Amino acid sequence: MAFKPGFSRYVFNIYFIIVVFIIVSALLKPSFVAPRHLINIARQAAPLGIVSIGQTLVILLGGLDLSVGSVITLTNVLMGAISLGRTEMTLQVVVLCLVLGWGIGLTNGVFITKLRVDPFIMTLAMMLIIKGVSWVYVGGAPKGFTPPPIRYLATGWIGGVVPLAVITWLILAGIAILVLHRTVYGWWVYAIGGNKKAAYLSGARIDLTTLITYGVCGAGAVVAGLLASGNIGATSLTLGEEYMLNSLAAVVIGGTNFGGGRGGIAGSIAGSLLLLMIFSILTMLNVGYAGRLITRGTILAGAVAFYTKRAT
């Protein structure tokens, strides 16, 4: 059975592309490469990077999760409506959202493993259900504000040098990398994504691994939702809409195979950074929303085409 944790050369190439992009951007817009601006891009990329960690795990397993964006929105709505910006309610709401996110992921996993529902159909249905629940909960009118501790988590800096959100992202990414490359669970993820039948014959716990992976993905979307909520400071019923497609794009750009079994977290980190850098320079060049959508679609299609050609 093939066990391929990732394409280190491909990941290196992605980081090299980031460096080249920075150089080109400096020629187009010198202010783009100001250290503070680049660090801010990393801070803004943290929510996408965190949700992409869970998305990477799911895709490595051979699935995908289209509900992550709705989970981010639900987190934002609950955070604002329940806490109403009060610091003393922060812990309770965070725990509630994490439990809900984990439960949503487990529900996806149960339907996929026990009822054999296709991951695309199941997570699409879950996306619509959560979106409807969010609208009903607030009556179509978002209310409340993000508590100060969550605002600080998303926008605060350590020593005025390193954003706290980036530290949170890197810690979670480091844990995910260690788990994927140093535990039996990680071996199961790659084995199942590479060849489910062979993985089963080799002793991999397919259902258990699927449940854990989707649960982690749901909880990761909640953490991303907390950071995204902290960034805007208020509630919005559209906050998570772009995260689903952007997380898929970041994972694919980072070299993770949509068929499962190949890729890794390091590539998704690079993919998240590259996407935010592209979005940032497009904004600085006054490219409209339509242009950004076209660019994102082109990048996603190009990454899939390049990876498919490279893998064959």
C-alpha positions as CSV (number, residue, x, y, z in Angstrom):
1,M,0.0,0.0,0.0
2,A,1.4,3.4,-0.9
3,F,1.9,5.8,2.0
4,K,2.6,9.3,0.7
5,P,2.5,12.0,3.3
6,G,3.0,14.7,0.7
7,F,5.1,16.1,-2.1
8,S,7.9,18.0,-0.4
9,R,9.3,19.3,-3.7
10,Y,5.9,20.5,-4.8
11,V,5.4,22.3,-1.4
12,F,8.8,23.8,-1.8
13,N,7.8,25.1,-5.2
14,I,4.7,26.7,-3.7
15,Y,6.7,28.6,-1.2
16,F,9.1,29.6,-4.0
17,I,6.1,30.9,-6.0
18,I,5.2,33.0,-2.9
19,V,8.6,34.6,-2.9
20,V,8.5,35.3,-6.6
21,F,5.0,36.8,-6.2
22,I,6.3,39.1,-3.4
23,I,9.1,40.3,-5.7
24,V,6.7,40.9,-8.6
25,S,4.2,42.6,-6.3
26,A,7.0,44.9,-5.1
27,L,7.5,46.0,-8.6
28,L,3.8,46.7,-9.2
29,K,3.1,48.2,-5.8
30,P,6.1,48.8,-3.5
31,S,4.0,49.3,-0.4
32,F,2.8,45.7,-0.7
33,V,6.1,44.4,0.6
34,A,6.2,46.5,3.7
35,P,6.9,44.1,6.6
36,R,3.9,45.2,8.5
37,H,1.6,44.7,5.5
38,L,3.0,41.2,4.9
39,I,2.5,40.3,8.5
40,N,-1.0,41.6,8.3
41,I,-1.7,39.4,5.3
42,A,-0.6,36.4,7.4
43,R,-2.9,37.5,10.2
44,Q,-5.8,37.8,7.8
45,A,-4.9,34.4,6.3
46,A,-5.2,32.7,9.8
47,P,-8.9,31.9,9.7
48,L,-8.6,30.5,6.2
49,G,-5.5,28.6,7.1
50,I,-7.2,27.0,10.2
51,V,-10.3,25.9,8.3
52,S,-8.0,24.5,5.6
53,I,-6.3,22.3,8.2
54,G,-9.6,20.4,8.7
55,Q,-10.4,20.5,5.0
56,T,-7.0,19.0,4.3
57,L,-7.6,16.1,6.6
58,V,-11.0,15.4,5.1
59,I,-9.6,15.5,1.5
60,L,-6.7,13.3,2.4
61,L,-9.3,10.8,3.6
62,G,-10.9,10.9,0.2
63,G,-13.8,13.2,1.1
64,L,-14.5,16.9,1.3
65,D,-16.6,19.2,3.6
66,L,-18.8,21.8,2.0
67,S,-20.4,22.8,5.3
68,V,-17.4,24.6,6.8
69,G,-18.5,28.0,5.6
70,S,-21.9,27.6,7.2
71,V,-20.3,26.5,10.5
72,I,-18.2,29.7,10.4
73,T,-21.3,31.8,10.0
74,L,-23.2,29.9,12.7
75,T,-20.2,30.4,15.1
76,N,-20.3,34.1,14.3
77,V,-24.1,34.4,14.8
78,L,-24.1,32.5,18.1
79,M,-21.1,34.4,19.4
80,G,-22.8,37.7,18.8
81,A,-26.4,36.8,19.8
82,I,-25.6,34.9,23.0
83,S,-22.7,37.0,24.3
84,L,-23.9,40.4,23.1
85,G,-20.3,41.5,23.4
86,R,-20.0,40.6,27.1
87,T,-16.6,39.3,28.1
88,E,-18.0,37.1,30.9
89,M,-19.9,35.1,28.3
90,T,-16.9,34.3,26.1
91,L,-15.9,31.0,27.6
92,Q,-19.5,29.6,27.6
93,V,-20.1,30.6,24.0
94,V,-16.7,29.2,22.8
95,V,-17.3,25.9,24.4
96,L,-20.9,25.7,23.0
97,C,-19.6,26.5,19.5
98,L,-16.8,23.9,19.7
99,V,-19.3,21.3,20.8
100,L,-21.7,22.2,18.1
101,G,-18.9,22.2,15.4
102,W,-17.6,18.8,16.6
103,G,-21.2,17.5,16.6
104,I,-21.9,18.8,13.1
105,G,-18.7,17.1,11.9
106,L,-19.7,13.9,13.6
107,T,-23.1,14.0,12.1
108,N,-21.5,14.3,8.6
109,G,-19.3,11.4,9.5
110,V,-22.1,9.2,10.7
111,F,-24.2,9.7,7.6
112,I,-21.1,9.1,5.4
113,T,-20.0,5.9,7.2
114,K,-23.2,4.3,8.4
115,L,-25.7,5.4,5.7
116,R,-23.2,5.5,2.9
117,V,-24.2,9.0,1.9
118,D,-21.8,10.6,-0.6
119,P,-19.6,13.2,1.2
120,F,-20.4,15.9,-1.4
121,I,-24.2,15.4,-1.0
122,M,-24.0,15.0,2.8
123,T,-21.9,18.1,3.5
124,L,-23.9,20.1,0.9
125,A,-27.1,19.2,2.7
126,M,-25.5,20.1,6.0
127,M,-24.4,23.5,4.6
128,L,-28.0,24.3,3.7
129,I,-29.4,23.1,7.0
130,I,-26.9,25.2,9.1
131,K,-27.5,28.2,6.9
132,G,-31.2,27.9,7.5
133,V,-30.8,27.4,11.2
134,S,-28.6,30.6,11.4
135,W,-31.3,32.6,9.6
136,V,-34.1,31.3,11.8
137,Y,-32.1,31.9,15.0
138,V,-31.6,35.6,14.4
139,G,-34.8,36.1,12.4
140,G,-32.9,37.2,9.4
141,A,-31.4,40.2,11.3
142,P,-27.9,39.6,12.9
143,K,-27.4,41.1,16.3
144,G,-24.7,41.4,19.0
145,F,-21.0,42.0,18.9
146,T,-17.9,39.9,19.3
147,P,-16.5,39.9,22.9
148,P,-13.2,41.6,23.6
149,P,-11.2,38.4,24.3
150,I,-12.1,37.1,20.8
151,R,-11.3,40.4,19.3
152,Y,-7.9,40.3,20.9
153,L,-7.4,36.7,19.7
154,A,-8.0,37.8,16.2
155,T,-6.4,41.2,16.1
156,G,-4.0,41.2,19.0
157,W,-0.2,41.2,18.7
158,I,2.5,39.7,20.9
159,G,5.1,42.3,21.7
160,G,3.7,44.4,18.8
161,V,5.6,42.0,16.4
162,V,3.7,38.7,15.9
163,P,-0.1,38.5,15.5
164,L,-1.7,36.2,18.1
165,A,-3.9,34.8,15.3
166,V,-0.8,33.6,13.4
167,I,0.6,32.0,16.5
168,T,-2.7,30.2,17.0
169,W,-2.7,29.0,13.4
170,L,0.9,27.8,13.5
171,I,0.3,25.9,16.8
172,L,-2.8,24.1,15.3
173,A,-0.9,23.4,12.1
174,G,2.1,22.0,14.0
175,I,-0.2,19.7,16.0
176,A,-1.9,18.5,12.9
177,I,1.4,17.8,11.1
178,L,2.7,15.8,14.1
179,V,-0.5,13.8,14.3
180,L,-0.5,13.0,10.6
181,H,3.1,12.0,10.5
182,R,3.7,10.5,13.9
183,T,0.5,8.6,14.9
184,V,-1.5,5.6,13.8
185,Y,-4.4,7.9,13.0
186,G,-2.3,9.8,10.5
187,W,-1.3,6.6,8.8
188,W,-4.9,5.5,8.6
189,V,-5.9,8.8,7.0
190,Y,-3.3,8.5,4.2
191,A,-4.0,4.8,3.8
192,I,-7.8,5.1,3.5
193,G,-7.4,8.0,1.1
194,G,-4.9,6.1,-1.0
195,N,-6.8,2.8,-1.1
196,K,-9.7,2.1,1.2
197,K,-10.0,-1.6,0.5
198,A,-6.3,-2.1,1.1
199,A,-6.4,0.0,4.2
200,Y,-9.2,-2.1,5.6
201,L,-7.3,-5.3,4.9
202,S,-4.3,-3.7,6.7
203,G,-6.3,-3.1,9.8
204,A,-7.2,0.6,9.4
205,R,-10.4,1.6,11.4
206,I,-12.2,3.3,8.5
207,D,-15.4,4.4,10.2
208,L,-13.6,5.6,13.3
209,T,-11.1,7.6,11.3
210,T,-13.8,9.1,9.2
211,L,-15.8,10.2,12.3
212,I,-12.8,11.7,14.0
213,T,-11.7,13.5,10.8
214,Y,-15.0,15.1,10.1
215,G,-15.4,16.0,13.8
216,V,-12.0,17.7,13.7
217,C,-12.9,19.6,10.6
218,G,-16.1,20.9,12.2
219,A,-14.3,22.0,15.3
220,G,-11.6,23.6,13.1
221,A,-14.2,25.6,11.3
222,V,-15.5,26.9,14.6
223,V,-12.0,28.2,15.6
224,A,-11.7,29.8,12.1
225,G,-15.2,31.3,12.8
226,L,-14.0,32.8,16.1
227,L,-11.0,34.5,14.4
228,A,-13.2,35.7,11.5
229,S,-15.7,37.1,14.0
230,G,-13.0,38.8,15.9
231,N,-11.8,40.4,12.7
232,I,-15.1,42.1,11.9
233,G,-16.3,42.6,15.5
234,A,-19.9,42.1,14.6
235,T,-22.3,39.5,13.3
236,S,-23.0,38.7,9.7
237,L,-25.1,36.0,8.0
238,T,-22.6,35.9,5.1
239,L,-19.3,35.8,7.0
240,G,-18.5,32.2,6.1
241,E,-19.7,32.1,2.5
242,E,-16.3,32.4,0.8
243,Y,-14.4,30.1,3.2
244,M,-15.8,26.9,1.7
245,L,-14.4,27.5,-1.8
246,N,-11.3,29.3,-0.5
247,S,-10.4,26.4,1.8
248,L,-10.8,23.9,-1.1
249,A,-8.6,26.2,-3.3
250,A,-6.0,26.5,-0.6
251,V,-5.8,22.8,-0.1
252,V,-5.6,22.0,-3.8
253,I,-3.0,24.8,-4.5
254,G,-1.0,23.3,-1.6
255,G,-0.7,20.0,-3.5
256,T,-3.3,17.8,-1.7
257,N,-4.9,15.4,-4.2
258,F,-8.7,15.6,-4.4
259,G,-8.7,11.8,-4.7
260,G,-7.1,11.4,-1.2
261,G,-3.9,9.9,0.1
262,R,-1.5,12.5,-1.0
263,G,-0.6,16.0,0.3
264,G,-0.3,17.6,3.7
265,I,-0.8,20.6,6.0
266,A,2.4,22.4,5.0
267,G,1.1,22.8,1.5
268,S,-2.2,24.1,2.7
269,I,-0.4,26.7,4.8
270,A,1.3,27.9,1.6
271,G,-1.9,27.8,-0.4
272,S,-3.7,29.9,2.2
273,L,-0.9,32.5,2.2
274,L,-0.7,32.6,-1.6
275,L,-4.5,33.1,-1.9
276,L,-4.6,36.0,0.6
277,M,-1.6,37.6,-1.1
278,I,-3.3,37.4,-4.4
279,F,-6.6,38.8,-3.0
280,S,-4.6,41.6,-1.3
281,I,-2.8,42.7,-4.4
282,L,-6.0,42.6,-6.4
283,T,-7.7,44.9,-3.8
284,M,-4.7,47.3,-3.9
285,L,-5.0,47.4,-7.7
286,N,-8.7,48.2,-7.3
287,V,-9.9,45.0,-9.1
288,G,-13.6,44.6,-8.5
289,Y,-15.5,41.7,-6.9
290,A,-16.2,40.1,-10.3
291,G,-12.5,40.2,-11.1
292,R,-11.6,38.6,-7.8
293,L,-14.1,35.8,-8.4
294,I,-12.7,35.1,-11.9
295,T,-9.2,35.1,-10.5
296,R,-10.1,32.7,-7.8
297,G,-11.8,30.3,-10.2
298,T,-8.9,30.4,-12.6
299,I,-6.4,29.7,-9.8
300,L,-8.5,26.7,-8.6
301,A,-8.9,25.2,-12.1
302,G,-5.2,25.8,-12.9
303,A,-4.1,24.2,-9.6
304,V,-6.2,21.1,-10.2
305,A,-5.1,20.8,-13.8
306,F,-1.4,21.2,-12.9
307,Y,-1.7,18.7,-10.0
308,T,-3.6,16.2,-12.1
309,K,-1.0,16.3,-14.9
310,R,1.8,16.0,-12.4
311,A,0.3,13.1,-10.6
312,T,-0.3,11.0,-13.7
